[in-house]
Amino acid sequence: MVGQPNDGWERLGATAGPAGAAGGEDLRHSGGPWLRAAGGADRLVTHLGPAKSELEAAHRGLVAGAGAGAGAGALAALAELSAVRASWERRIEDARDECGSLAGKLRAVVRGQAKSTRQ
């Protein structure tokens, strides 16, 4: 993060072992990329927020456009569209839930890194 010592990079307390970097240097990290990714996931949650209501409004328009004089084929198509709409609504909610969960997990990484740095 800008304005912090080492240009925002921190050092984790444990030194690298035999399988790690040569010279026993500490692992350097920055919370910035993790926090930017968490912010991106939050923005996706926000962006997807109105999608269900927009889908509902579009569906209402289709149903209203079919009218009372619609034939059996049109009614069958509307029933199929309802099934597709329900599927998309589930997918939208799943995506919002996953993005929200991911944002929290990314922030938890930063907190974990900060704890390791303080030890």
Buried (B, 14 or more C-beta within 10 A) or exposed (E): EEEEEEEEEBBBEEEBEEEEEEEEEBBEBBBBEBBEBBEEBBEBBEEBEEBBEEBEEEBEEBEEEBEEEBEEEBEEBBEEBEEEBEEBBEEBEEBBEEBBEBBEEBBEBBEEBEEBBEE
